Amino acid sequence: AANIAADGCKVEFRAEDFLRSSLRPGGPESEPERFDVIMCLSVTKWVHFSLGDAGVQKLFRRISRRLKPGGLLILEPQEWRSYRKKQFLTPEIRQTVRGIEMRPEAFDEYLVGRGLEHTATIAPPATGPQGFPRAIPIFPK
């Protein structure tokens, strides 16, 4: 974890398993954490590979519960074609991919049904390094 504080603002960056963490820093009796911003970058495919549609749906439900009112989800879903490229990593992943019904293009509709709104999209840059040229939708709660 890294903490940054300036001008009365506190920013904390953490890398943790959002699906398995209790998100209760004071222990099981404490209030669950709420967040102003949740960034979910290049992970939905891997959640899908590990836990199928149920895992992605659980991730999105948990995000919607943990965002403060007015909070933002910044999402970078991988496109379906990248699933197809990586599906042969293991026999288990191949089997999971065959069972996926909620493809990435359905994420918007699911998130809107959970109380978020797709209000903006950050387009990939037209010039410069191309890396992962993916659109990044922004969902306020």
Beta strands, then each sheet from edge to edge (+ up, - down):
strand 1: 2-6
strand 2: 9-13
strand 3: 35-41
strand 4: 67-76
strand 5: 120-122
strand 6: 136-140
sheet 1: 1+ 2-
sheet 2: 3+ 4+ 6- 5+
end
